[in-house]
Amino acid sequence: KEWLESFRGEAIWPALLLPPAEMYEQDLLLRFGKLKAFLSDYLPAADAATSPGETDAVSMYGSPARHFRARCRFALNRDDAGKLHYYLWNGADNCPTILADDYPAAALGIYQLMPQLLA
């Protein structure tokens, strides 16, 4: 199996795009379920008494819904009108292609500084 192949067109991990804050728990459980399914051949079966989001071998610990990423790889590029924009590096294409002028995953200090640097 190709790791990201089954995630194409959906929310992927690591998160580049974030779900709405009110959908964070649902999205986290979906991602965790997909990860467990991907690794199912290597994980022991879950105990019947185990709570959702946990197996005997794997536990899940959620991050805050926003401002959790302290490391991001951005590029600056101008649009056709000459205005600067932030772009996230797209690992699949190995180039900055994902527009990220508003990137709420960034740590709060980074998030607050981003618009000031574009001004």
A tleap script that builds the chain and sets N, CA, C and O, in Angstrom:
source leaprc.protein.ff14SB
mol = sequence {
  NLYS GLU TRP LEU GLU SER PHE ARG GLY GLU
  ALA ILE TRP PRO ALA LEU LEU LEU PRO PRO
  ALA GLU MET TYR GLU GLN ASP LEU LEU LEU
  ARG PHE GLY LYS LEU LYS ALA PHE LEU SER
  ASP TYR LEU PRO ALA ALA ASP ALA ALA THR
  SER PRO GLY GLU THR ASP ALA VAL SER MET
  TYR GLY SER PRO ALA ARG HIE PHE ARG ALA
  ARG CYS ARG PHE ALA LEU ASN ARG ASP ASP
  ALA GLY LYS LEU HIE TYR TYR LEU TRP ASN
  GLY ALA ASP ASN CYS PRO THR ILE LEU ALA
  ASP ASP TYR PRO ALA ALA ALA LEU GLY ILE
  TYR GLN LEU MET PRO GLN LEU LEU CALA
}
set mol.1.N position { 0.845 -1.196 0.000 }
set mol.1.CA position { 0.000 0.000 0.000 }
set mol.1.C position { 0.880 1.245 0.000 }
set mol.1.O position { 1.881 1.315 0.712 }
set mol.2.N position { 0.495 2.208 -0.797 }
set mol.2.CA position { 1.151 3.518 -0.769 }
set mol.2.C position { 0.541 4.307 0.383 }
set mol.2.O position { -0.682 4.420 0.471 }
set mol.3.N position { 1.383 4.858 1.275 }
set mol.3.CA position { 0.913 5.504 2.506 }
set mol.3.C position { -0.174 6.540 2.261 }
set mol.3.O position { -1.227 6.459 2.894 }
set mol.4.N position { 0.027 7.502 1.382 }
set mol.4.CA position { -0.958 8.573 1.196 }
set mol.4.C position { -1.984 8.266 0.118 }
set mol.4.O position { -2.937 9.024 -0.058 }
set mol.5.N position { -1.808 7.187 -0.594 }
set mol.5.CA position { -2.696 6.899 -1.724 }
set mol.5.C position { -4.166 6.856 -1.313 }
set mol.5.O position { -5.017 7.421 -2.000 }
set mol.6.N position { -4.469 6.197 -0.209 }
set mol.6.CA position { -5.866 6.083 0.213 }
set mol.6.C position { -6.402 7.383 0.807 }
set mol.6.O position { -7.602 7.487 1.059 }
set mol.7.N position { -5.546 8.370 1.035 }
set mol.7.CA position { -5.976 9.635 1.619 }
set mol.7.C position { -6.210 10.711 0.562 }
set mol.7.O position { -6.696 11.788 0.906 }
set mol.8.N position { -5.896 10.476 -0.669 }
set mol.8.CA position { -6.041 11.496 -1.712 }
set mol.8.C position { -7.479 12.015 -1.741 }
set mol.8.O position { -8.437 11.242 -1.709 }
set mol.9.N position { -7.605 13.326 -1.801 }
set mol.9.CA position { -8.930 13.944 -1.876 }
set mol.9.C position { -9.612 14.088 -0.538 }
set mol.9.O position { -10.737 14.583 -0.476 }
set mol.10.N position { -8.968 13.671 0.535 }
set mol.10.CA position { -9.541 13.788 1.869 }
set mol.10.C position { -8.541 14.516 2.750 }
set mol.10.O position { -7.442 14.857 2.310 }
set mol.11.N position { -8.931 14.754 4.005 }
set mol.11.CA position { -7.984 15.332 4.946 }
set mol.11.C position { -6.843 14.330 5.117 }
set mol.11.O position { -7.093 13.144 5.332 }
set mol.12.N position { -5.609 14.786 5.024 }
set mol.12.CA position { -4.470 13.888 5.126 }
set mol.12.C position { -3.657 14.209 6.363 }
set mol.12.O position { -3.824 15.267 6.970 }
set mol.13.N position { -2.802 13.319 6.723 }
set mol.13.CA position { -1.872 13.533 7.803 }
set mol.13.C position { -0.491 13.421 7.228 }
set mol.13.O position { -0.243 12.436 6.532 }
set mol.14.N position { 0.435 14.326 7.444 }
set mol.14.CA position { 0.302 15.482 8.308 }
set mol.14.C position { -0.627 16.531 7.716 }
set mol.14.O position { -0.718 16.692 6.499 }
set mol.15.N position { -1.302 17.228 8.588 }
set mol.15.CA position { -2.331 18.164 8.151 }
set mol.15.C position { -1.746 19.360 7.438 }
set mol.15.O position { -0.903 20.064 7.993 }
set mol.16.N position { -2.173 19.595 6.241 }
set mol.16.CA position { -1.873 20.833 5.539 }
set mol.16.C position { -3.077 21.744 5.615 }
set mol.16.O position { -2.943 22.954 5.802 }
set mol.17.N position { -4.231 21.173 5.473 }
set mol.17.CA position { -5.480 21.917 5.594 }
set mol.17.C position { -6.184 21.429 6.847 }
set mol.17.O position { -6.152 20.239 7.160 }
set mol.18.N position { -6.813 22.336 7.555 }
set mol.18.CA position { -7.454 21.984 8.820 }
set mol.18.C position { -8.959 21.907 8.665 }
set mol.18.O position { -9.548 22.676 7.906 }
set mol.19.N position { -9.587 20.982 9.380 }
set mol.19.CA position { -11.052 20.972 9.393 }
set mol.19.C position { -11.546 22.143 10.228 }
set mol.19.O position { -10.780 22.707 11.009 }
set mol.20.N position { -12.804 22.516 10.078 }
set mol.20.CA position { -13.357 23.535 10.989 }
set mol.20.C position { -13.159 23.074 12.434 }
set mol.20.O position { -13.227 21.876 12.710 }
set mol.21.N position { -12.920 23.997 13.351 }
set mol.21.CA position { -12.623 23.651 14.745 }
set mol.21.C position { -13.683 22.744 15.357 }
set mol.21.O position { -13.360 21.862 16.153 }
set mol.22.N position { -14.943 22.951 14.992 }
set mol.22.CA position { -16.015 22.135 15.572 }
set mol.22.C position { -15.999 20.694 15.056 }
set mol.22.O position { -16.675 19.832 15.618 }
set mol.23.N position { -15.243 20.426 14.001 }
set mol.23.CA position { -15.142 19.069 13.453 }
set mol.23.C position { -13.820 18.397 13.813 }
set mol.23.O position { -13.527 17.310 13.315 }
set mol.24.N position { -13.013 19.033 14.678 }
set mol.24.CA position { -11.686 18.513 14.992 }
set mol.24.C position { -11.726 17.085 15.518 }
set mol.24.O position { -11.009 16.223 15.010 }
set mol.25.N position { -12.552 16.816 16.527 }
set mol.25.CA position { -12.607 15.477 17.128 }
set mol.25.C position { -13.014 14.418 16.103 }
set mol.25.O position { -12.418 13.343 16.043 }
set mol.26.N position { -14.023 14.726 15.306 }
set mol.26.CA position { -14.489 13.799 14.275 }
set mol.26.C position { -13.374 13.536 13.258 }
set mol.26.O position { -13.149 12.389 12.870 }
set mol.27.N position { -12.685 14.579 12.833 }
set mol.27.CA position { -11.601 14.431 11.864 }
set mol.27.C position { -10.442 13.639 12.468 }
set mol.27.O position { -9.853 12.796 11.793 }
set mol.28.N position { -10.112 13.902 13.732 }
set mol.28.CA position { -9.036 13.185 14.402 }
set mol.28.C position { -9.348 11.691 14.492 }
set mol.28.O position { -8.480 10.861 14.224 }
set mol.29.N position { -10.575 11.347 14.866 }
set mol.29.CA position { -10.968 9.939 14.940 }
set mol.29.C position { -10.924 9.278 13.566 }
set mol.29.O position { -10.530 8.118 13.451 }
set mol.30.N position { -11.324 10.007 12.520 }
set mol.30.CA position { -11.259 9.472 11.157 }
set mol.30.C position { -9.810 9.177 10.772 }
set mol.30.O position { -9.516 8.105 10.243 }
set mol.31.N position { -8.916 10.108 11.029 }
set mol.31.CA position { -7.500 9.921 10.685 }
set mol.31.C position { -6.895 8.763 11.482 }
set mol.31.O position { -6.143 7.953 10.940 }
set mol.32.N position { -7.227 8.696 12.761 }
set mol.32.CA position { -6.693 7.627 13.599 }
set mol.32.C position { -7.200 6.269 13.113 }
set mol.32.O position { -6.451 5.292 13.090 }
set mol.33.N position { -8.462 6.214 12.729 }
set mol.33.CA position { -9.018 4.972 12.186 }
set mol.33.C position { -8.302 4.545 10.917 }
set mol.33.O position { -8.015 3.362 10.732 }
set mol.34.N position { -8.015 5.494 10.047 }
set mol.34.CA position { -7.305 5.168 8.803 }
set mol.34.C position { -5.882 4.710 9.086 }
set mol.34.O position { -5.376 3.799 8.431 }
set mol.35.N position { -5.235 5.343 10.064 }
set mol.35.CA position { -3.882 4.933 10.421 }
set mol.35.C position { -3.889 3.506 10.982 }
set mol.35.O position { -3.041 2.690 10.622 }
set mol.36.N position { -4.856 3.210 11.868 }
set mol.36.CA position { -4.941 1.860 12.421 }
set mol.36.C position { -5.230 0.837 11.326 }
set mol.36.O position { -4.664 -0.257 11.334 }
set mol.37.N position { -6.106 1.186 10.386 }
set mol.37.CA position { -6.402 0.266 9.283 }
set mol.37.C position { -5.154 0.015 8.445 }
set mol.37.O position { -4.888 -1.117 8.040 }
set mol.38.N position { -4.393 1.071 8.186 }
set mol.38.CA position { -3.171 0.944 7.393 }
set mol.38.C position { -2.158 0.039 8.104 }
set mol.38.O position { -1.447 -0.729 7.456 }
set mol.39.N position { -2.094 0.130 9.427 }
set mol.39.CA position { -1.127 -0.649 10.203 }
set mol.39.C position { -1.712 -1.932 10.779 }
set mol.39.O position { -1.052 -2.603 11.573 }
set mol.40.N position { -2.925 -2.286 10.399 }
set mol.40.CA position { -3.633 -3.403 11.026 }
set mol.40.C position { -2.875 -4.720 10.982 }
set mol.40.O position { -3.001 -5.527 11.903 }
set mol.41.N position { -2.104 -4.956 9.953 }
set mol.41.CA position { -1.337 -6.205 9.866 }
set mol.41.C position { -0.239 -6.275 10.926 }
set mol.41.O position { 0.279 -7.355 11.208 }
set mol.42.N position { 0.117 -5.141 11.511 }
set mol.42.CA position { 1.232 -5.084 12.447 }
set mol.42.C position { 0.789 -4.832 13.890 }
set mol.42.O position { 1.611 -4.890 14.805 }
set mol.43.N position { -0.499 -4.552 14.104 }
set mol.43.CA position { -0.992 -4.244 15.445 }
set mol.43.C position { -1.762 -5.434 16.005 }
set mol.43.O position { -2.460 -6.127 15.265 }
set mol.44.N position { -1.638 -5.673 17.321 }
set mol.44.CA position { -2.476 -6.720 17.919 }
set mol.44.C position { -3.930 -6.273 17.923 }
set mol.44.O position { -4.219 -5.078 17.860 }
set mol.45.N position { -4.831 -7.221 17.995 }
set mol.45.CA position { -6.264 -6.907 18.016 }
set mol.45.C position { -6.592 -6.105 19.266 }
set mol.45.O position { -5.997 -6.307 20.325 }
set mol.46.N position { -7.548 -5.192 19.126 }
set mol.46.CA position { -7.966 -4.356 20.258 }
set mol.46.C position { -8.738 -5.194 21.260 }
set mol.46.O position { -9.489 -6.093 20.879 }
set mol.47.N position { -8.558 -4.904 22.526 }
set mol.47.CA position { -9.305 -5.532 23.599 }
set mol.47.C position { -10.740 -5.009 23.559 }
set mol.47.O position { -10.947 -3.831 23.269 }
set mol.48.N position { -11.720 -5.836 23.836 }
set mol.48.CA position { -13.129 -5.418 23.785 }
set mol.48.C position { -13.409 -4.279 24.755 }
set mol.48.O position { -14.329 -3.492 24.531 }
set mol.49.N position { -12.629 -4.179 25.831 }
set mol.49.CA position { -12.861 -3.131 26.832 }
set mol.49.C position { -12.156 -1.826 26.475 }
set mol.49.O position { -12.298 -0.833 27.189 }
set mol.50.N position { -11.413 -1.817 25.399 }
set mol.50.CA position { -10.668 -0.619 25.016 }
set mol.50.C position { -11.621 0.459 24.522 }
set mol.50.O position { -12.572 0.169 23.796 }
set mol.51.N position { -11.367 1.692 24.913 }
set mol.51.CA position { -12.228 2.797 24.491 }
set mol.51.C position { -11.931 3.194 23.055 }
set mol.51.O position { -10.854 2.879 22.549 }
set mol.52.N position { -12.863 3.886 22.373 }
set mol.52.CA position { -12.603 4.351 21.001 }
set mol.52.C position { -11.370 5.246 20.970 }
set mol.52.O position { -11.124 6.019 21.895 }
set mol.53.N position { -10.602 5.129 19.895 }
set mol.53.CA position { -9.404 5.939 19.764 }
set mol.53.C position { -8.201 5.312 20.435 }
set mol.53.O position { -7.175 5.968 20.614 }
set mol.54.N position { -8.319 4.029 20.812 }
set mol.54.CA position { -7.232 3.373 21.509 }
set mol.54.C position { -7.212 1.892 21.149 }
set mol.54.O position { -8.269 1.288 20.968 }
set mol.55.N position { -6.038 1.306 21.044 }
set mol.55.CA position { -5.892 -0.144 20.945 }
set mol.55.C position { -4.933 -0.550 22.037 }
set mol.55.O position { -4.377 0.304 22.728 }
set mol.56.N position { -4.731 -1.844 22.201 }
set mol.56.CA position { -3.762 -2.296 23.201 }
set mol.56.C position { -2.374 -1.762 22.887 }
set mol.56.O position { -1.582 -1.522 23.799 }
set mol.57.N position { -2.072 -1.572 21.606 }
set mol.57.CA position { -0.724 -1.172 21.212 }
set mol.57.C position { -0.591 0.317 20.883 }
set mol.57.O position { 0.517 0.853 20.920 }
set mol.58.N position { -1.680 0.984 20.565 }
set mol.58.CA position { -1.597 2.362 20.079 }
set mol.58.C position { -2.605 3.228 20.822 }
set mol.58.O position { -3.765 2.852 20.990 }
set mol.59.N position { -2.144 4.385 21.260 }
set mol.59.CA position { -3.036 5.369 21.865 }
set mol.59.C position { -2.982 6.640 21.042 }
set mol.59.O position { -2.009 6.894 20.331 }
set mol.60.N position { -4.025 7.430 21.143 }
set mol.60.CA position { -4.102 8.677 20.387 }
set mol.60.C position { -4.203 9.831 21.375 }
set mol.60.O position { -4.983 9.785 22.326 }
set mol.61.N position { -3.404 10.862 21.137 }
set mol.61.CA position { -3.435 12.072 21.953 }
set mol.61.C position { -3.589 13.249 21.011 }
set mol.61.O position { -2.693 13.527 20.213 }
set mol.62.N position { -4.699 13.934 21.093 }
set mol.62.CA position { -4.972 15.046 20.200 }
set mol.62.C position { -4.174 16.283 20.568 }
set mol.62.O position { -3.808 16.487 21.726 }
set mol.63.N position { -3.914 17.097 19.568 }
set mol.63.CA position { -3.288 18.405 19.754 }
set mol.63.C position { -4.398 19.441 19.884 }
set mol.63.O position { -5.567 19.117 19.676 }
set mol.64.N position { -4.053 20.679 20.225 }
set mol.64.CA position { -5.065 21.726 20.134 }
set mol.64.C position { -5.588 21.805 18.691 }
set mol.64.O position { -4.872 21.453 17.754 }
set mol.65.N position { -6.794 22.252 18.518 }
set mol.65.CA position { -7.392 22.314 17.174 }
set mol.65.C position { -6.719 23.374 16.300 }
set mol.65.O position { -6.769 23.276 15.074 }
set mol.66.N position { -6.098 24.373 16.901 }
set mol.66.CA position { -5.428 25.448 16.162 }
set mol.66.C position { -4.101 25.796 16.835 }
set mol.66.O position { -3.907 25.545 18.024 }
set mol.67.N position { -3.201 26.372 16.058 }
set mol.67.CA position { -1.928 26.919 16.550 }
set mol.67.C position { -1.056 25.869 17.243 }
set mol.67.O position { -0.561 26.097 18.347 }
set mol.68.N position { -0.873 24.725 16.591 }
set mol.68.CA position { -0.099 23.641 17.177 }
set mol.68.C position { 1.216 23.371 16.449 }
set mol.68.O position { 2.070 22.660 16.980 }
set mol.69.N position { 1.397 23.911 15.267 }
set mol.69.CA position { 2.582 23.571 14.471 }
set mol.69.C position { 3.640 24.660 14.587 }
set mol.69.O position { 3.424 25.794 14.159 }
set mol.70.N position { 4.794 24.309 15.173 }
set mol.70.CA position { 5.873 25.276 15.342 }
set mol.70.C position { 6.866 25.247 14.188 }
set mol.70.O position { 7.658 26.176 14.028 }
set mol.71.N position { 6.832 24.203 13.393 }
set mol.71.CA position { 7.740 24.120 12.238 }
set mol.71.C position { 6.907 24.015 10.969 }
set mol.71.O position { 6.101 23.096 10.825 }
set mol.72.N position { 7.096 24.932 10.074 }
set mol.72.CA position { 6.414 24.942 8.791 }
set mol.72.C position { 7.412 25.412 7.748 }
set mol.72.O position { 8.254 26.264 8.031 }
set mol.73.N position { 7.326 24.879 6.578 }
set mol.73.CA position { 8.213 25.326 5.502 }
set mol.73.C position { 7.398 26.170 4.535 }
set mol.73.O position { 6.567 25.653 3.788 }
set mol.74.N position { 7.645 27.474 4.558 }
set mol.74.CA position { 6.925 28.409 3.703 }
set mol.74.C position { 7.849 28.949 2.624 }
set mol.74.O position { 9.071 28.955 2.772 }
set mol.75.N position { 7.254 29.389 1.566 }
set mol.75.CA position { 7.957 30.146 0.533 }
set mol.75.C position { 7.151 31.414 0.299 }
set mol.75.O position { 5.941 31.436 0.527 }
set mol.76.N position { 7.806 32.450 -0.146 }
set mol.76.CA position { 7.129 33.678 -0.559 }
set mol.76.C position { 7.161 33.730 -2.078 }
set mol.76.O position { 8.185 33.456 -2.703 }
set mol.77.N position { 6.038 34.080 -2.650 }
set mol.77.CA position { 5.967 34.198 -4.103 }
set mol.77.C position { 4.963 35.285 -4.445 }
set mol.77.O position { 4.034 35.544 -3.680 }
set mol.78.N position { 5.148 35.908 -5.572 }
set mol.78.CA position { 4.231 36.960 -6.020 }
set mol.78.C position { 3.193 36.386 -6.973 }
set mol.78.O position { 3.477 35.505 -7.785 }
set mol.79.N position { 1.975 36.917 -6.849 }
set mol.79.CA position { 0.948 36.520 -7.809 }
set mol.79.C position { 1.110 37.357 -9.078 }
set mol.79.O position { 2.045 38.150 -9.183 }
set mol.80.N position { 0.206 37.185 -10.037 }
set mol.80.CA position { 0.313 37.904 -11.315 }
set mol.80.C position { 0.231 39.417 -11.149 }
set mol.80.O position { 0.753 40.168 -11.973 }
set mol.81.N position { -0.431 39.861 -10.076 }
set mol.81.CA position { -0.546 41.297 -9.824 }
set mol.81.C position { 0.640 41.840 -9.017 }
set mol.81.O position { 0.704 43.041 -8.752 }
set mol.82.N position { 1.574 40.973 -8.627 }
set mol.82.CA position { 2.755 41.407 -7.899 }
set mol.82.C position { 2.619 41.368 -6.388 }
set mol.82.O position { 3.543 41.766 -5.679 }
set mol.83.N position { 1.473 40.893 -5.873 }
set mol.83.CA position { 1.265 40.828 -4.428 }
set mol.83.C position { 1.937 39.574 -3.868 }
set mol.83.O position { 1.831 38.489 -4.440 }
set mol.84.N position { 2.643 39.747 -2.718 }
set mol.84.CA position { 3.297 38.611 -2.072 }
set mol.84.C position { 2.294 37.718 -1.369 }
set mol.84.O position { 1.312 38.192 -0.797 }
set mol.85.N position { 2.556 36.403 -1.419 }
set mol.85.CA position { 1.744 35.403 -0.727 }
set mol.85.C position { 2.658 34.361 -0.117 }
set mol.85.O position { 3.778 34.143 -0.580 }
set mol.86.N position { 2.156 33.713 0.943 }
set mol.86.CA position { 2.844 32.559 1.527 }
set mol.86.C position { 2.359 31.299 0.827 }
set mol.86.O position { 1.182 31.170 0.490 }
set mol.87.N position { 3.280 30.380 0.617 }
set mol.87.CA position { 2.942 29.066 0.074 }
set mol.87.C position { 3.624 28.015 0.929 }
set mol.87.O position { 4.788 28.159 1.303 }
set mol.88.N position { 2.884 26.950 1.236 }
set mol.88.CA position { 3.475 25.813 1.936 }
set mol.88.C position { 4.154 24.917 0.920 }
set mol.88.O position { 3.723 24.800 -0.227 }
set mol.89.N position { 5.213 24.296 1.365 }
set mol.89.CA position { 5.940 23.359 0.524 }
set mol.89.C position { 5.113 22.100 0.379 }
set mol.89.O position { 4.689 21.512 1.374 }
set mol.90.N position { 4.887 21.691 -0.828 }
set mol.90.CA position { 4.122 20.486 -1.126 }
set mol.90.C position { 5.108 19.339 -1.277 }
set mol.90.O position { 5.839 19.275 -2.266 }
set mol.91.N position { 5.134 18.438 -0.311 }
set mol.91.CA position { 6.079 17.333 -0.338 }
set mol.91.C position { 5.932 16.440 -1.551 }
set mol.91.O position { 6.926 15.906 -2.044 }
set mol.92.N position { 4.715 16.265 -2.045 }
set mol.92.CA position { 4.489 15.399 -3.203 }
set mol.92.C position { 5.163 15.957 -4.449 }
set mol.92.O position { 5.733 15.206 -5.240 }
set mol.93.N position { 5.100 17.275 -4.624 }
set mol.93.CA position { 5.691 17.906 -5.811 }
set mol.93.C position { 7.056 18.519 -5.517 }
set mol.93.O position { 7.746 18.979 -6.427 }
set mol.94.N position { 7.446 18.523 -4.231 }
set mol.94.CA position { 8.711 19.110 -3.785 }
set mol.94.C position { 8.875 20.558 -4.247 }
set mol.94.O position { 9.940 20.964 -4.713 }
set mol.95.N position { 7.800 21.320 -4.107 }
set mol.95.CA position { 7.853 22.742 -4.429 }
set mol.95.C position { 6.732 23.462 -3.674 }
set mol.95.O position { 5.766 22.822 -3.259 }
set mol.96.N position { 6.846 24.774 -3.489 }
set mol.96.CA position { 5.823 25.524 -2.744 }
set mol.96.C position { 4.598 25.800 -3.611 }
set mol.96.O position { 4.627 26.693 -4.459 }
set mol.97.N position { 3.531 25.047 -3.405 }
set mol.97.CA position { 2.352 25.178 -4.262 }
set mol.97.C position { 1.048 25.409 -3.500 }
set mol.97.O position { 0.027 25.690 -4.129 }
set mol.98.N position { 1.044 25.300 -2.177 }
set mol.98.CA position { -0.207 25.383 -1.419 }
set mol.98.C position { -0.325 26.777 -0.799 }
set mol.98.O position { 0.416 27.111 0.125 }
set mol.99.N position { -1.251 27.583 -1.304 }
set mol.99.CA position { -1.444 28.940 -0.792 }
set mol.99.C position { -1.748 28.881 0.699 }
set mol.99.O position { -2.627 28.135 1.130 }
set mol.100.N position { -1.019 29.668 1.484 }
set mol.100.CA position { -1.156 29.603 2.937 }
set mol.100.C position { -1.073 30.981 3.575 }
set mol.100.O position { -0.422 31.137 4.607 }
set mol.101.N position { -1.715 31.981 2.989 }
set mol.101.CA position { -1.718 33.314 3.599 }
set mol.101.C position { -2.362 33.282 4.978 }
set mol.101.O position { -1.970 34.040 5.866 }
set mol.102.N position { -3.336 32.420 5.158 }
set mol.102.CA position { -3.970 32.212 6.454 }
set mol.102.C position { -3.727 30.755 6.818 }
set mol.102.O position { -4.324 29.859 6.222 }
set mol.103.N position { -2.858 30.513 7.789 }
set mol.103.CA position { -2.489 29.149 8.160 }
set mol.103.C position { -2.655 28.958 9.662 }
set mol.103.O position { -1.684 29.085 10.408 }
set mol.104.N position { -3.879 28.653 10.122 }
set mol.104.CA position { -4.157 28.575 11.553 }
set mol.104.C position { -3.484 27.412 12.270 }
set mol.104.O position { -3.546 27.341 13.497 }
set mol.105.N position { -2.845 26.501 11.546 }
set mol.105.CA position { -2.087 25.438 12.208 }
set mol.105.C position { -0.804 25.980 12.821 }
set mol.105.O position { -0.288 25.403 13.778 }
set mol.106.N position { -0.285 27.075 12.288 }
set mol.106.CA position { 0.974 27.649 12.781 }
set mol.106.C position { 0.827 28.092 14.234 }
set mol.106.O position { -0.234 28.552 14.656 }
set mol.107.N position { 1.915 27.942 14.989 }
set mol.107.CA position { 1.930 28.414 16.374 }
set mol.107.C position { 1.447 29.868 16.409 }
set mol.107.O position { 1.659 30.620 15.458 }
set mol.108.N position { 0.812 30.248 17.487 }
set mol.108.CA position { 0.168 31.562 17.557 }
set mol.108.C position { 1.128 32.702 17.231 }
set mol.108.O position { 0.748 33.631 16.519 }
set mol.109.N position { 2.345 32.656 17.728 }
set mol.109.CA position { 3.313 33.724 17.443 }
set mol.109.C position { 3.622 33.831 15.958 }
set mol.109.O position { 3.704 34.934 15.418 }
set mol.110.N position { 3.793 32.687 15.292 }
set mol.110.CA position { 4.040 32.671 13.849 }
set mol.110.C position { 2.814 33.193 13.118 }
set mol.110.O position { 2.925 34.015 12.208 }
set mol.111.N position { 1.645 32.711 13.521 }
set mol.111.CA position { 0.377 33.097 12.883 }
set mol.111.C position { 0.157 34.611 12.940 }
set mol.111.O position { -0.273 35.223 11.962 }
set mol.112.N position { 0.460 35.206 14.104 }
set mol.112.CA position { 0.270 36.646 14.261 }
set mol.112.C position { 1.301 37.458 13.490 }
set mol.112.O position { 1.019 38.580 13.070 }
set mol.113.N position { 2.482 36.906 13.304 }
set mol.113.CA position { 3.542 37.615 12.595 }
set mol.113.C position { 3.386 37.546 11.062 }
set mol.113.O position { 3.828 38.451 10.353 }
set mol.114.N position { 2.777 36.504 10.571 }
set mol.114.CA position { 2.693 36.296 9.117 }
set mol.114.C position { 2.114 37.492 8.349 }
set mol.114.O position { 2.738 37.926 7.380 }
set mol.115.N position { 0.962 38.042 8.728 }
set mol.115.CA position { 0.424 39.166 7.957 }
set mol.115.C position { 1.307 40.415 8.041 }
set mol.115.O position { 1.347 41.204 7.097 }
set mol.116.N position { 1.998 40.599 9.138 }
set mol.116.CA position { 2.876 41.755 9.286 }
set mol.116.C position { 4.051 41.686 8.301 }
set mol.116.O position { 4.487 42.708 7.772 }
set mol.117.N position { 4.548 40.492 8.065 }
set mol.117.CA position { 5.680 40.333 7.155 }
set mol.117.C position { 5.273 40.533 5.688 }
set mol.117.O position { 6.101 40.900 4.855 }
set mol.118.N position { 4.006 40.291 5.383 }
set mol.118.CA position { 3.525 40.505 4.013 }
set mol.118.C position { 3.212 41.971 3.728 }
set mol.118.O position { 3.166 42.383 2.569 }
set mol.119.N position { 2.995 42.759 4.780 }
set mol.119.CA position { 2.583 44.155 4.627 }
set mol.119.C position { 3.699 45.010 4.056 }
set mol.119.O position { 3.519 46.212 3.863 }
savepdb mol mol.pdb
quit
